[in-house]
Amino acid sequence: MRVFPLFAISAAVTLSSVCSPGRAQTAPGKAPEYQVKTRYIATLAEYASWPAQARPKIPGQPIIVGILGTAPFDRFLVDLETRYRIHESPIELIYLRQPSEARSCHIVFICTSEAYRITEVINLLRGFPVLTIGDTPGFAAKGIMINLLPVRDRIYFEINPTAIKANGLEMSSHVLKLARIVE
């Protein structure tokens, strides 16, 4: 991925203000855990690149974010649709009933409730340009691309670059420098 120097500097500053060395503040008086995780979905996706055939073709066409499983942060997901954009596209949120429905999404958040079938989900999405995000210990090692984990009063993120590359996606080197890398 080619990054222009001026963009790279502003991207690094923007990202570091949201997630300074792989974590976001959630200390008392700060945003609740799932509000921060919702921001991470939008912010980290902004630093991902999809292949041309997987990007929205028409200006204003939405980035589809699927939620697979029981989402403990429904009240914050409304913000995802109303307050954020990814690569200048609006976000459309859909709730998935089956893992196979995830193939029609750009991003899929896989909830902890789906831990029992994480291998099935990963296998179904293998080779599809779908950015997978979770928040369950061990998900990155099993093939989830981005995993958001609370540690004390912070949210850390793990990234599995092998999984990202295997599905034809790319992630900015700025994000990779801030993440805990899991293969």
N, C-alpha and C positions, 0 to 999 in steps of 0.2 A: 504494500500500500504506500503510495507516495503522499507525503504530507508536506505542504508548503511551510517554510520556517515561521512566518507570522502566524499562520493558523495553529501551528504546533505549540507556539508559546501561549496563545490565548486559550487553546484547548487544555493545556497543562494547568494553567491558572484556574480555569473554570472547574476542571475535575478535582484539583487539589482542594478547592474551597468546599466542595461537597463531600469528598471522601479522602481526607488526608491520611497518609500512608496506609491505604487498604482498609480504612475504617471511617465511620461517621460517628459523631458525638450523639449519644442518647442519654446523657447524664440527667439526674433529676431536674425537672424544669425544662428539659429539652423535648423534642418530638418523640412520641411513642415509637417503639420498635418497628411496627408495621407501617407507620407513616414514613419512616426513613427507608424501609425496604421498598416501598412504592416509588420513592424518589430514585432509588438505585435502579429500578427497572428502566425508568425513562432515561436517566443519565448515562448508564452504562450502554444501553442500546444505541444511544447517540454516537458512541465510539465504535460501534460494530458496522461492518460493511457486508451487504448481501450481494450475490452475483446479479448482474444486470437483469436476467430473466425473472428474478424473484422480487425485485423492487417494484413499488407502485408505478404503473405506466403513465397514469394521467395525473397532472398536478391536482392536489387536493384529495386524491384517493388515499384511504387510510392505511396505516400500519395496523395489522390485526394482532392483538394480544389475547391469547387464549389462556384461560385459567382452568387447570385440570385438577380436580379435587375440591375439598372443602377449604375455602379461603377464609382464614381468620382475620382478614383485613378488608372485608367488603366496603366498609365505610370510607376507606382511603382510596379504593380503586376508582371511585367516582372522580377524584382529583386527577387520576391518570388520564381519563378521557377529557376532562374539562380544562386542565391547567397545563398539560404538557403536549409537546410535539416531538416527533422523532424524524430527523432529516427533513424538517419542514412539513411533514405529513401529520395530519391529525391521527389520533389513536382511537381505534374501535375495540372495545372490550367484549369478548364473548366467553361464555362459560361452556366448557366442553364436557360431554357426557362420557365419551369413549376416547381412549388414546389415539385411535385412527383419525379422529377429527382434527388433531393437532397438525396434520400435514398441510392444512389450508391456512395456517397462521404464519406470521413472520416471527413471532415470539410466543413461547409457551412458558408460563409459570407453573411449575409442578409442585403442588402442595405436599406437605408431610403426609397427608392422608393417603397419598399414592405410593408411599414407600414400598408397599408390598408388591407393586408391579412396576417398579422403576426399570428393571431390565427389559420388560415388554415395551415400555414407552421408548426407551433408548433404541431398541431394535427397530421399532416401527418408524422412527424418525431418521434412522441411519441413511445418509445420502441426501436427505431433504434439507434445504437451506432454511432451517428453523432454529432460531436462537433459543436455547433452553436455559431456564433460570429456576433455581430451587432455593430452599432454605432449611435443608435437613443435613445433619452431619453424615458424611460419607457419600453424598450425592455426586460431588465432583469426581471422586475416584471411580464412580460407576459410569461416568460419561456425561453428566450434566455439565454444560459449558460454564455457567456462572452460578456459584453457590454463596448465598448470603447467610452469615452465621453470627449470632450474638455472642459476645465474650465480655462479661461484666457489663459495663455501660456503653459498649460500642458495637457497631456492626462491622464485621470483617468480610471481605469477599475473596473467594477462591475462584481461580479460572483454570479450566482444562483446555489448553491451547490445541492439544491433539484432537479433541472432540470438535472444537471450532473449525479447524482446518478440514477434518474429515467430512464435514457437512457443507463445505464450500464457502464458509464465512471467513471474515478476517476481523481481528480486534486490534485497535490502535496500540502501538507500543507504549504509549503513555499510560494506558490502563494496565497493561501487563506489568509495568514497573511497580505499580502500586498494589498489585494483587499477590496473594499467595498462590504460587503455581502448583497445580496438581496434575499428574499424568495418569 
